[in-house]
Amino acid sequence: MYSLKGYLTRNLLITLTFAMVLLLYFLYQGIQILTQDFVASRLQHDADSLISALDHNPDGTWALTTDRLPNVYHRVNSGHYFAIQIGEQNLRSRSLFDHNVNMPKLTAGEQHQATEFVGKEHWLMFSQAVIKEEQLVTLWVTEDISELEQTQVQFLAFASAAVLFTIVILLMAQYQLLKRGFKPLEQMPEAIRQMRTQGQEINPDQMPSEIIPLIEEIDRLVNQLGQRVQRSRNALGNLAHEMKRPLQGLRSYLESLPPEQRSEGNKVLANLHHIIERELKRTKIVGLSTPGRYTVIDDDLAPLIQVMQRIYPERIIHSHYTSGLVMPFDRDDLLELLGNLLDNACKHGRKSIEIRIQQQTTPTAGYGILVSDDGEGVSDAALSVIIERGIRLDESIQGYGLGLSICKDIVDSYQGELSFSHAQQGGLEASVFLPLPT
């Protein structure tokens, strides 16, 4: 399992980092080229000024008109230097002081540009050869660009900080956009819960179009599951109903047998009859199958009590619960649990049956169910075996323990507890605790 938000954010971070590094690289290269071109252009202008400042003396030597030169060429180690070679004569700027200069050998009209590290300085050198008064003049003009490069580094550091800040801002914006984009998905669990508890369908208009196929598949799956469960229960109910006629034939056949054989056959037949009646009753109790839906006590308990009172019209069932109570357990399971407990109480009670349902917070959060009757009850020894499958404590009413064993299976599936005790009314009290699902 992985986080889609984290995946998108991580990919965006990698993409932005790669793009910004490339941007910084090309930005640095571009600034360096522009700087060198600008300095080279200035050096070329200085070279033109030097050529115009050259004067040919009557004695055949060459001299420079110094007042036409910038002051930077007169300060020692100023970072601006020049040298001129005319035949055997060499002219140097005062700023060169004791630096040695290797004059390039150029032909007339040829230009040359290069860089060189000299001590702590980084020289950008421009050389040019021209013809003046029929003599070859080679000029060498240099500027120290180390300070400019330091400025470039400072600018690059500032640009890097700006890029880093931009990446952070973009990631924050991406996070907010993802949060807003995934907000409809955060409503999915609540929408599915409402679909389970209240049968409400998920409204596709409130969801992104990309997940509509998923929603449609969920709806189809839930509907298909409900249809399968309903078909299974209908088939089981139909089977139980259809078996009544063959059992009636078996009963008639048993009447023709000797008394000793008839007694044993009647016991087997009575057990089969009880199982059939239980399945038919179960179909009536659960009604339309809604697998996964929560149990809304206001809506689901009253119809169950009405079914029980139709089966046992002489019984009066008193229910006690908080209005609006919703139990986060499968409706079909809980109705089967309550139906078996009420059926057992009605079967053995004289007149009054009580059912109490309440939510508990201590010592463990969950829901408690109490079902009691005013019948004869059971002995202390019988309480320990009452939920064993097939044990019948009242031989006159078949299957006493079978329904309670089914109840225990349901309670165990929710990691709950089922216990029995003597009711204040004199009969049996069944106590169920179902912890909140995790």
VOGU-3710 file (C-alpha; in Angstrom, 3 decimals, decimal comma):
1> myslkgyltr> 0,000/0,000/0,000  1,290/3,469/-0,827  0,101/7,051/-0,559  -0,978/8,606/-3,840  -0,374/12,062/-2,375  3,153/11,073/-1,381  3,775/9,497/-4,790  2,676/12,622/-6,675  4,554/14,951/-4,315  7,731/12,877/-4,563
11> nllitltfam> 7,598/12,815/-8,364  6,941/16,557/-8,464  9,914/17,171/-6,162  12,211/15,083/-8,368  10,960/16,790/-11,540  11,254/20,291/-10,088  14,720/19,624/-8,678  15,977/18,286/-12,005  14,419/21,179/-13,932  15,748/23,801/-11,518
21> vlllyflyqg> 19,281/22,358/-11,556  19,260/22,524/-15,351  17,905/26,061/-15,154  20,677/27,111/-12,754  23,336/25,491/-14,937  22,199/27,219/-18,122  21,683/30,462/-16,200  25,268/30,328/-14,919  26,644/29,510/-18,353  24,596/32,288/-19,923
31> iqiltqdfva> 25,739/34,878/-17,368  29,349/33,813/-17,814  29,142/34,134/-21,594  27,409/37,506/-21,352  30,006/38,747/-18,859  32,935/37,671/-20,989  31,354/39,146/-24,118  30,757/42,431/-22,289  34,334/42,585/-20,974  35,745/41,558/-24,364
41> srlqhdadsl> 33,748/44,329/-26,020  35,161/46,838/-23,525  38,682/45,555/-24,088  38,226/45,960/-27,824  37,177/49,565/-27,277  40,273/50,107/-25,112  42,385/48,570/-27,859  40,918/51,025/-30,354  41,705/53,867/-27,947  45,292/52,649/-27,583
51> isaldhnpdg> 45,735/52,505/-31,349  44,473/56,055/-31,705  46,783/57,182/-28,852  49,904/55,816/-30,606  52,170/58,493/-32,071  55,172/57,927/-34,341  58,119/60,067/-33,169  60,536/61,678/-35,638  63,306/59,396/-34,394  61,328/56,365/-35,540
61> twalttdrlp> 60,106/55,274/-32,114  56,530/55,041/-30,967  54,951/56,720/-27,956  51,576/56,817/-26,250  49,721/59,954/-25,358  49,155/59,040/-21,705  46,565/61,706/-21,001  44,262/59,893/-23,435  44,445/56,651/-21,419  42,164/55,713/-18,505
71> nvyhrvnsgh> 43,724/56,098/-15,051  43,299/52,372/-14,304  46,252/51,644/-16,584  48,493/53,855/-14,458  47,778/52,149/-11,094  49,898/49,121/-10,236  47,941/45,837/-10,132  44,706/47,652/-10,934  43,383/44,675/-12,856  43,533/46,515/-16,186
81> yfaiqigeqn> 46,649/45,962/-18,291  47,930/46,440/-21,807  51,058/45,778/-23,815  51,951/46,886/-27,336  54,590/45,403/-29,599  55,771/47,299/-32,684  58,721/45,599/-34,250  61,386/45,459/-31,561  59,741/48,131/-29,402  57,461/47,133/-26,474
91> lrsrslfdhn> 55,125/49,496/-24,659  53,540/48,400/-21,335  51,046/49,894/-18,957  52,329/50,991/-15,559  49,708/48,702/-13,984  51,570/45,612/-15,264  54,558/46,458/-13,072  56,713/43,296/-12,992  54,276/40,913/-14,729  55,709/39,087/-17,710
101> vnmpkltage> 53,577/39,109/-20,831  53,801/36,590/-23,632  52,650/38,495/-26,656  50,784/36,299/-29,136  52,052/36,158/-32,693  49,261/37,454/-34,903  48,985/38,511/-38,503  47,426/41,765/-39,599  43,687/41,856/-38,934  43,770/38,785/-36,695
111> qhqatefvgk> 42,146/38,829/-33,220  42,527/36,436/-30,316  40,697/36,036/-26,994  41,704/33,798/-24,058  41,583/33,487/-20,264  44,380/32,732/-17,817  44,804/32,530/-14,046  47,687/34,663/-12,811  48,106/34,484/-9,074  44,793/35,447/-7,494
121> ehwlmfsqav> 43,600/37,145/-10,651  41,697/35,691/-13,566  42,631/37,482/-16,748  40,437/37,840/-19,802  42,891/38,705/-22,607  42,105/40,310/-25,947  44,802/40,501/-28,626  44,678/42,227/-31,986  47,136/42,923/-34,815  46,708/45,994/-37,042
131> ikeeqlvtlw> 48,761/47,908/-39,587  49,538/51,528/-38,672  51,771/53,651/-40,832  52,863/50,514/-42,645  54,049/48,801/-39,465  52,518/45,760/-37,731  51,173/46,728/-34,326  50,191/43,941/-31,906  48,061/44,971/-28,932  47,403/42,923/-25,828
141> vtediseleq> 44,685/44,203/-23,487  43,650/42,374/-20,315  41,146/42,796/-17,491  40,900/40,883/-14,224  37,409/39,352/-14,096  37,744/37,600/-10,707  35,521/40,181/-8,988  32,906/39,742/-11,680  33,062/35,987/-11,163  32,593/36,456/-7,413
151> tqvqflafas> 29,531/38,525/-8,226  28,355/35,717/-10,485  28,790/33,204/-7,653  26,842/35,459/-5,295  24,111/35,812/-7,883  24,078/32,049/-8,394  23,750/31,520/-4,625  20,878/33,997/-4,544  19,277/32,294/-7,545  19,700/28,890/-5,863
161> aavlftivil> 17,987/30,181/-2,722  15,203/31,640/-4,861  14,856/28,329/-6,711  14,737/26,407/-3,426  12,107/28,802/-2,107  10,145/28,386/-5,348  10,287/24,592/-5,025  8,963/24,814/-1,461  6,151/27,152/-2,558  5,254/24,867/-5,471
171> lmaqyqllkr> 5,245/21,808/-3,205  2,979/23,603/-0,739  0,691/24,644/-3,573  0,765/21,075/-4,899  -0,155/19,759/-1,450  -3,098/22,143/-1,187  -4,255/21,255/-4,701  -3,981/17,541/-3,932  -5,791/18,042/-0,641  -8,590/19,852/-2,443
181> gfkpleqmpe> -8,590/17,310/-5,264  -8,709/14,327/-2,891  -11,391/15,875/-0,692  -14,199/14,072/-2,570  -12,317/10,806/-2,006  -12,238/11,496/1,744  -16,045/11,468/1,608  -16,051/7,966/0,130  -15,855/6,088/3,484  -18,777/8,116/4,857
191> airqmrtqgq> -20,741/7,611/1,625  -20,109/3,856/1,761  -21,068/3,810/5,453  -24,360/5,543/4,644  -24,890/3,069/1,843  -24,456/0,259/4,382  -26,421/1,787/7,241  -29,165/3,633/5,387  -29,149/2,069/1,938  -28,308/5,408/0,297
201> einpdqmpse> -26,576/5,169/-3,055  -23,372/7,125/-3,656  -24,088/10,278/-5,649  -21,667/10,214/-8,619  -22,227/13,933/-9,259  -20,209/14,719/-6,115  -17,268/12,523/-7,119  -14,472/12,983/-9,688  -15,193/11,374/-13,033  -12,014/9,272/-12,718
211> iiplieeidr> -13,479/7,182/-9,869  -17,000/6,826/-11,268  -16,156/3,331/-12,639  -15,021/2,312/-9,129  -18,262/3,606/-7,594  -20,328/1,784/-10,195  -18,452/-1,458/-9,518  -19,021/-1,059/-5,759  -22,752/-0,539/-6,350  -22,911/-3,589/-8,612
221> lvnqlgqrvq> -20,972/-5,690/-6,112  -23,223/-4,712/-3,201  -26,372/-5,325/-5,241  -25,062/-8,655/-6,482  -24,141/-9,723/-2,950  -27,576/-8,781/-1,665  -29,266/-10,659/-4,507  -27,188/-13,777/-3,882  -27,911/-13,796/-0,164  -31,592/-13,170/-0,812
231> rsrnalgnla> -31,739/-15,973/-3,391  -30,039/-18,350/-0,972  -32,483/-17,541/1,802  -35,442/-17,726/-0,524  -34,244/-21,097/-1,774  -33,789/-22,332/1,795  -37,240/-21,079/2,765  -38,798/-22,655/-0,327  -37,041/-25,924/0,414  -38,303/-25,905/3,981
241> hemkrplqgl> -41,812/-25,138/2,754  -41,737/-27,892/0,112  -40,545/-30,457/2,667  -43,746/-30,097/4,667  -45,717/-32,296/2,277  -43,252/-35,241/2,288  -43,067/-34,979/6,074  -46,839/-35,186/6,273  -46,638/-38,352/4,204  -44,014/-39,753/6,563
251> rsyleslppe> -46,232/-38,913/9,519  -49,103/-40,873/7,963  -46,756/-43,767/7,279  -45,561/-43,763/10,907  -49,137/-44,051/12,113  -49,312/-47,467/10,461  -46,221/-48,765/12,275  -46,161/-50,617/15,612  -46,056/-48,330/18,693  -42,378/-49,022/19,524
261> qrsegnkvla> -41,237/-48,132/16,009  -43,668/-45,222/15,804  -42,198/-43,516/18,912  -38,635/-43,430/17,581  -39,791/-42,257/14,154  -41,882/-39,481/15,683  -38,810/-38,111/17,480  -36,828/-37,921/14,238  -39,814/-36,438/12,440  -40,296/-33,836/15,181
271> nlhhiierel> -36,667/-32,743/14,868  -37,020/-32,348/11,099  -40,252/-30,430/11,586  -38,563/-28,093/14,063  -35,683/-27,370/11,675  -38,128/-26,574/8,871  -40,176/-24,277/11,082  -37,016/-22,545/12,296  -35,865/-21,781/8,746  -39,298/-20,480/7,777
281> krtkivglst> -39,354/-18,339/10,905  -35,846/-17,094/10,167  -36,952/-15,950/6,712  -39,822/-14,008/8,267  -37,546/-12,450/10,886  -34,801/-11,216/8,582  -37,044/-10,184/5,724  -35,356/-8,581/2,738  -31,632/-9,208/2,886  -29,407/-6,142/3,207
291> pgrytviddd> -25,903/-7,493/3,847  -23,495/-5,030/5,418  -26,152/-2,506/6,432  -26,050/-1,293/10,013  -28,948/-1,992/12,348  -31,250/0,967/12,978  -33,168/-0,096/16,082  -36,068/2,309/15,494  -36,656/0,796/12,053  -35,705/-2,854/12,562
301> lapliqvmqr> -36,779/-3,891/16,069  -40,479/-3,002/15,820  -41,139/-5,242/12,750  -39,290/-8,080/14,491  -41,470/-7,731/17,589  -44,591/-7,703/15,392  -43,488/-10,979/13,776  -42,946/-12,549/17,201  -46,315/-11,407/18,489  -48,023/-12,899/15,441
311> iyperiihsh> -46,276/-16,202/16,153  -46,914/-15,971/19,915  -50,058/-13,826/20,246  -50,407/-14,569/23,970  -47,031/-12,997/24,758  -46,431/-9,310/25,510  -43,010/-8,015/24,511  -41,666/-4,887/26,234  -38,741/-3,137/24,525  -36,409/-0,574/26,107
321> ytsglvmpfd> -33,806/1,356/24,080  -32,705/4,897/23,299  -34,455/6,509/20,361  -32,232/6,901/17,323  -29,905/4,083/18,378  -27,850/2,680/15,488  -25,756/-0,434/16,081  -22,704/-0,754/13,795  -23,283/-4,441/13,096  -24,653/-6,294/10,108
331> rddllellgn> -28,436/-5,964/10,103  -29,056/-9,550/9,012  -26,785/-10,947/11,738  -28,296/-8,803/14,471  -31,888/-9,534/13,456  -31,110/-13,252/13,488  -29,515/-12,886/16,927  -32,425/-10,883/18,360  -34,952/-13,116/16,635  -33,527/-16,299/18,156
341> lldnackhgr> -33,295/-14,750/21,631  -36,866/-13,429/21,450  -38,131/-16,693/19,974  -36,545/-18,632/22,825  -37,986/-16,214/25,422  -41,470/-16,309/23,868  -41,340/-20,078/23,638  -40,556/-20,539/27,330  -42,116/-17,444/28,873  -45,609/-17,341/30,310
351> ksieiriqqq> -46,719/-13,856/29,322  -44,180/-11,043/29,688  -40,982/-10,758/27,647  -38,491/-7,931/28,021  -35,693/-6,797/25,714  -33,227/-4,037/26,598  -30,642/-2,578/24,233  -28,190/0,086/25,325  -24,819/1,513/24,408  -22,013/1,056/26,937
361> ttptagygil> -18,802/3,022/27,402  -17,257/1,252/30,406  -15,376/-0,940/31,016  -15,331/-1,611/27,243  -17,125/0,415/24,590  -19,865/-1,537/22,885  -23,533/-2,508/23,026  -25,416/-4,610/25,543  -28,549/-6,689/24,890  -30,706/-8,280/27,621
371> vsddgegvsd> -33,629/-10,596/26,813  -35,588/-12,122/29,700  -38,834/-14,048/30,187  -41,139/-14,942/33,079  -41,089/-18,687/32,483  -39,956/-21,463/34,763  -36,279/-20,854/33,991  -33,529/-23,455/34,228  -31,411/-24,942/36,974  -27,923/-23,737/37,813
381> aalsviierg> -26,421/-26,877/36,315  -28,292/-26,323/33,065  -26,899/-22,794/32,560  -23,458/-24,154/31,656  -24,745/-26,408/28,858  -27,616/-24,356/27,507  -25,719/-23,112/24,464  -24,309/-26,463/23,414  -25,596/-27,337/19,978  -28,521/-29,724/20,093
391> irldesiqgy> -28,977/-29,772/23,879  -32,688/-29,600/24,688  -33,521/-28,602/28,243  -37,222/-28,838/27,665  -38,108/-32,039/25,893  -41,674/-30,804/25,319  -40,374/-27,954/23,153  -37,842/-29,233/20,641  -34,584/-27,467/19,791  -34,203/-25,254/22,863
401> glglsickdi> -30,417/-25,125/22,613  -30,100/-25,081/18,804  -31,236/-21,457/18,365  -29,075/-20,311/21,266  -26,075/-22,090/19,758  -26,640/-20,105/16,558  -26,741/-16,961/18,701  -23,382/-17,873/20,192  -21,890/-18,332/16,728  -23,056/-14,840/15,742
411> vdsyqgelsf> -21,758/-13,283/18,972  -18,396/-15,033/18,607  -18,030/-13,693/15,062  -18,021/-10,169/16,564  -15,684/-11,152/19,452  -18,572/-10,616/21,844  -19,859/-12,425/24,922  -23,062/-14,413/25,498  -24,083/-15,474/29,008  -27,189/-16,678/30,815
421> shaqqgglea> -28,537/-16,098/34,297  -31,754/-16,251/36,275  -34,128/-13,393/35,437  -35,824/-11,334/38,133  -39,137/-12,404/36,608  -38,233/-16,007/37,342  -37,297/-17,194/33,869  -34,084/-17,129/31,860  -32,128/-13,975/31,071  -29,789/-13,909/28,074
431> svflplpt> -27,075/-11,242/28,172  -25,111/-10,244/25,058  -22,216/-7,803/24,805  -20,888/-6,767/21,384  -17,752/-4,579/21,402  -17,409/-1,731/18,947  -15,895/-3,005/15,702  -12,321/-1,879/15,066
//
